[in-house]
């Protein structure tokens, strides 16, 4: 008996939903973001940095206490990091580089 394509899609969707862990991410960023830094990454690595449902990027923001925005230019994606001190931007930049290299399964 063959399984039709809609049934395969439905089963795959159910499997994915059953394996996902609910996650609540709350990020508080201070109002005065005076320190800025940019990190350029190949556009092909952008999805690696974002992670599933953007959680990896959100975790980087939360762990480092920064706000990260992305702008695509040509073959590069520029991640603009903003924070209230240099240590936070440096930490976020390091975490972005590690995420692009695939070193994080989950950002700690």
C-alpha contacts under 8 A as a table, 3 or more apart, distances in Angstrom:
res1	aa1	res2	aa2	distance
3	X	7	X	6.47
3	X	8	X	6.78
4	X	7	X	5.48
4	X	8	X	6.50
5	X	8	X	5.08
5	X	9	X	6.23
6	X	9	X	5.09
6	X	10	X	6.12
7	X	10	X	5.02
7	X	11	X	6.13
8	X	11	X	5.20
8	X	12	X	6.07
9	X	12	X	5.09
9	X	13	X	6.08
10	X	13	X	5.09
10	X	14	X	6.21
11	X	14	X	5.04
11	X	15	X	6.14
12	X	15	X	5.07
12	X	16	X	6.19
13	X	16	X	5.16
13	X	17	X	6.16
14	X	17	X	5.14
14	X	18	X	6.15
15	X	18	X	5.19
15	X	19	X	6.38
16	X	19	X	5.25
16	X	20	X	6.32
17	X	20	X	5.37
25	X	58	X	7.27
25	X	59	X	7.41
25	X	62	X	7.68
26	X	62	X	7.27
27	X	58	X	8.00
27	X	61	X	7.22
27	X	62	X	5.20
27	X	65	X	7.53
28	X	62	X	7.53
28	X	65	X	7.25
29	X	65	X	6.11
29	X	66	X	6.32
29	X	67	X	6.80
29	X	83	X	7.74
30	X	33	X	6.77
30	X	83	X	7.65
30	X	84	X	7.04
32	X	83	X	7.70
32	X	84	X	6.14
33	X	36	X	7.57
33	X	82	X	5.68
33	X	83	X	4.62
33	X	84	X	4.59
33	X	85	X	7.93
34	X	82	X	7.14
34	X	83	X	6.39
34	X	84	X	5.46
34	X	85	X	7.37
35	X	82	X	5.76
35	X	83	X	5.37
35	X	84	X	5.72
35	X	85	X	5.83
35	X	86	X	6.17
35	X	89	X	7.33
36	X	80	X	7.10
36	X	81	X	5.62
36	X	82	X	4.60
36	X	83	X	6.62
36	X	89	X	7.11
37	X	80	X	5.92
37	X	81	X	5.12
37	X	82	X	6.59
37	X	89	X	6.56
38	X	78	X	6.39
38	X	79	X	5.57
38	X	80	X	4.50
38	X	81	X	5.95
39	X	78	X	5.63
39	X	79	X	5.12
39	X	80	X	6.54
39	X	81	X	7.81
39	X	93	X	6.71
40	X	76	X	6.28
40	X	77	X	5.73
40	X	78	X	4.46
40	X	79	X	6.30
41	X	45	X	6.78
41	X	46	X	7.23
41	X	76	X	5.57
41	X	77	X	5.28
41	X	78	X	6.36
41	X	79	X	7.74
41	X	100	X	7.73
42	X	45	X	5.57
42	X	46	X	7.05
42	X	75	X	6.17
42	X	76	X	4.62
42	X	77	X	6.07
43	X	46	X	5.31
43	X	72	X	7.52
43	X	75	X	5.50
43	X	76	X	4.80
43	X	77	X	5.18
44	X	47	X	7.12
45	X	48	X	5.22
45	X	49	X	6.54
45	X	100	X	5.89
46	X	49	X	5.19
46	X	50	X	6.27
46	X	77	X	6.99
46	X	100	X	7.45
47	X	50	X	5.01
47	X	51	X	6.01
48	X	51	X	5.28
48	X	99	X	6.69
48	X	100	X	5.88
48	X	102	X	6.96
49	X	56	X	6.49
49	X	57	X	6.19
49	X	96	X	6.63
49	X	99	X	5.22
49	X	100	X	5.35
50	X	53	X	7.26
50	X	54	X	4.46
50	X	55	X	6.55
50	X	56	X	5.38
50	X	57	X	4.90
50	X	58	X	7.95
51	X	54	X	5.15
51	X	55	X	5.80
51	X	56	X	4.85
51	X	57	X	6.87
52	X	55	X	5.91
52	X	56	X	7.09
54	X	57	X	5.61
54	X	58	X	6.33
55	X	58	X	4.98
55	X	59	X	5.98
56	X	59	X	5.10
56	X	60	X	6.25
56	X	99	X	7.94
56	X	106	X	6.92
56	X	107	X	6.34
57	X	60	X	5.05
57	X	61	X	6.32
58	X	61	X	5.08
58	X	62	X	6.15
59	X	62	X	4.94
59	X	63	X	5.89
59	X	107	X	6.42
60	X	63	X	5.26
60	X	64	X	5.98
60	X	92	X	6.29
60	X	95	X	6.57
60	X	96	X	7.44
60	X	107	X	6.87
61	X	64	X	5.40
61	X	65	X	5.62
61	X	66	X	5.04
61	X	67	X	5.90
61	X	68	X	6.59
61	X	92	X	7.03
62	X	65	X	5.22
62	X	66	X	6.96
63	X	108	X	7.83
64	X	88	X	5.41
64	X	89	X	7.43
64	X	91	X	6.07
64	X	92	X	5.52
65	X	83	X	6.95
65	X	88	X	6.37
66	X	81	X	6.52
66	X	82	X	5.61
66	X	83	X	4.83
66	X	84	X	7.95
66	X	88	X	6.52
66	X	89	X	6.75
66	X	92	X	7.11
67	X	81	X	5.83
67	X	82	X	5.22
67	X	83	X	6.55
68	X	79	X	6.35
68	X	80	X	5.50
68	X	81	X	4.63
68	X	82	X	6.44
69	X	79	X	5.62
69	X	80	X	5.18
69	X	81	X	6.75
70	X	77	X	6.54
70	X	78	X	5.55
70	X	79	X	4.45
70	X	80	X	6.10
71	X	77	X	5.73
71	X	78	X	5.17
71	X	79	X	6.54
71	X	80	X	7.85
72	X	75	X	7.61
72	X	76	X	6.05
72	X	77	X	4.43
72	X	78	X	6.19
73	X	76	X	5.39
73	X	77	X	6.02
73	X	78	X	7.24
74	X	77	X	7.89
81	X	89	X	6.14
81	X	92	X	7.36
81	X	93	X	7.63
82	X	89	X	6.57
83	X	86	X	7.36
83	X	88	X	6.27
83	X	89	X	6.05
84	X	88	X	7.52
85	X	88	X	5.81
85	X	89	X	6.96
86	X	89	X	5.30
86	X	90	X	6.17
87	X	90	X	5.17
87	X	91	X	6.13
88	X	91	X	5.09
88	X	92	X	6.18
89	X	92	X	5.11
89	X	93	X	6.09
90	X	93	X	5.10
90	X	94	X	6.20
91	X	94	X	5.19
91	X	95	X	6.21
92	X	95	X	5.03
92	X	96	X	6.09
93	X	96	X	5.05
93	X	97	X	6.24
94	X	97	X	5.18
94	X	98	X	6.24
95	X	98	X	5.08
95	X	99	X	6.04
96	X	99	X	5.04
96	X	100	X	6.12
97	X	100	X	5.11
97	X	101	X	6.26
98	X	101	X	5.02
98	X	102	X	6.31
98	X	103	X	5.34
98	X	104	X	6.72
99	X	102	X	5.02
99	X	103	X	5.75
99	X	104	X	5.55
100	X	103	X	7.64
102	X	105	X	7.31
104	X	107	X	5.55
